[in-house]
Amino acid sequence: MKRVAILLSGGGSNMVKLVESMRGDHPAQPVLVLSNDSTAGGLDRAAELGVPTEVVDHRPFKGDREAFERALIAAIEPHAPDIICLAGFMRILTPLFINTYAGRMLNIHPSLLPKYRGLHTHKRALDAGETQAGCTVHEVTAELDDGPILGQAQVPIEEGDSPETLAARVLKQEHVLYPAVLERFAAGNREPIFLG
């Protein structure tokens, strides 16, 4: 049974779907939800689901990312996770953290990578006149929003879409894709999944 730690900064909707999926004969179990923000709604939702929570506030470490990451690792390690899932964790990670969990850290990104790495993905896709958007689950490497692709879900862009309407439709697919990829990854299968 693989042990999963989930890192988030906000409401935690992807975390909820991941935790809810890890039931029955699933090859993984949630052992920690950690946030860099003590007010993140995802912490309350994790507690309601019976998952231990931790907070490591990034603000006292302003200007020293590695010190923040050492504190993160110190909070994570007692839970002995096999897999780290980034689920809306809004901190750019340095090689210190990435190398500590190399080969066992997943991230979900709201675009069809390699397109639109970074922020404002939906607006950028609309501005570029794309006909398809979507989301990607990938292994985390030192390059931002790079790393081997483990799954993608496509969402058609509809006439009159705004970044908000597109984001809402993509999020629904994130909630399907991320649990599906995690289950396969926890079972040792890194073959990519393509939905839609």
N, C-alpha and C positions, 0 to 999 in steps of 0.2 A: 504494500500500500504506500503510494507516494504521498508525501506531505507537502501541502501547497500554502504558501504565503502570498497574500494579495495586497498590493500597494495602491492607494488611491489618494486623491486630493479633494474629491467632491461628493456628489450624492450617492455614488456607488451602484448605479443600476447594473453595470456589467458585473461587478462583484456579486450582487445578489443572484444573478443568473448563473454565475460560476458555482457559487456555494450551493444553490438549489440543485444543480446538476450532479453534484458529488454525493449521490445517495445510492443505496442498493449495492449492486455489484461493480460500481465505478472503481477504477484503479487508483483513485486519489481521494484525499480528504483534506478539508480546509483546517489549518492549524493556527492561522494568524491573519488578521486584517490590520494593516498599519497605514497611518496617514501622517503627512507633514503638517496637517492643519487640525487642531483640536475641535474646530467647529464643523468639520466635514460631516455631512449627513450620513455618509456611508458607515461611519463608526457606530452610530445608533442602530442602523439597519443590521450591521454585523452582530452586535450584541443581542439583538432580537432573534437572530438566527443561531445564537449560541456559540459564536466564534470569538475566541480571545482577540482583544484589540490592544494596540500600542500607538502612541503618538510620539513622533520626534519632530518638533517644530524646527523648521529650517531657518527661521528669522534670527535666532541668536548666533548663527554661524555665518552671517552676511559676509560675503567675500571669501569664505573658506569652504568651498564645496567638499573637499576631501574630509575635513573635520566633521561636517554634517554626515557624510557617508560612513565614516567610522562609527558615529553614534547610531546610524541606521543599522549597520551590520551588528553592532552590539545588542540592539533591541531584537533583531531578527534571529540571531544564532541560537538563543536558548530554545527556540521553537523547532530547530533542526529541519528546516524545509528542504525538500528535494527539488522543488520547482518554485520559482518566483513569477507571479503574474502581475504585470503592470496594467492597471485598469483605470486610466485617467489619472495617473500619477504625474503631476505637472512640474517635475523637476528634471532638468537635463543631467544625466548621470555621467560621471567621469570614468576613465579606465579602472580606477581603484575598485569601484563597485561592480562594474561590468565584468571585470576579470575574476572577481570573487565568485560570481555566479555564472560564469561563462558556460554556455551549452545547456543551461537550465532556466533561462529567463525568457519569458514571452511578453510581447506587447501587442495591443490592438491599436490600429491607426485608422482614422476615418477617411481613407482614400485608397485607390487601387495603386498601391506602390508598384514601381518606383515613382509614380506621379505624385506630386504635391506632398512632399515631405514637410514637416514642420506644422505651422498653425494656419488657420483660416482656409482649410482645405476645401470646404464646400463653396465658398465665395470664389476661390481661385478656379475651381472646376467650372462653375457657371460663367465666370468672366472669359474663360477660354473656349466657351461654346461646346463643351463636352456633351455627349449624348448618354454616357454612362458614368456613374460614380460608384462608390461602394466602400468596403472596408477590408483591411488586411490584418491577419495575425502573423507576426514574424518573430524569429529569434532575435534577441537584442545583442547587437555588436557595438563596437566603439563608434561607428558611423551612425548619425541620427536617422532614425526611421529606415534603417537598412537591415542587413541580416537576412538569412534564408527565409523565404516566404513559406509559411505552413498552412495558409488558407486565405481564400478571398471570397467575398460575396459581392455580386454586382447588383446595382440598383439603377433602373433607368431614370434619367433626368427628364422631368415632365415640363411641358410648356407652362410658364408662369411660376416655376419653382423659385423660391427664395432660399438663401443659405439656411434659414430656419426650417422650412418645410423639407428640404433635402436632408438636413441633419436628422430630423425626426424619423424619416424613412430608413436612412442608413443605420441609425441606432437600433431599429428593430432587427436588422440583419446582424449587427454586432452581437446582439443577445442570442442569436442562433449559432453564429460562426464560432465565437470564442469558446463556449462550452464544448462544441464538437471537436475543435482542435485540441483543447486541453485533454479531453478523454483519450484521444489517439496518442498524443505526446506522452501522457502518463503511462500508457501501455507500451511505449517504446517505438511508436510509429511516427516517423517524420515526413511521410508522404503528404504533399499538400492536398487540401480539400478545396474544391471550387463550387460555390453555390450560385444559383441564379444565372 
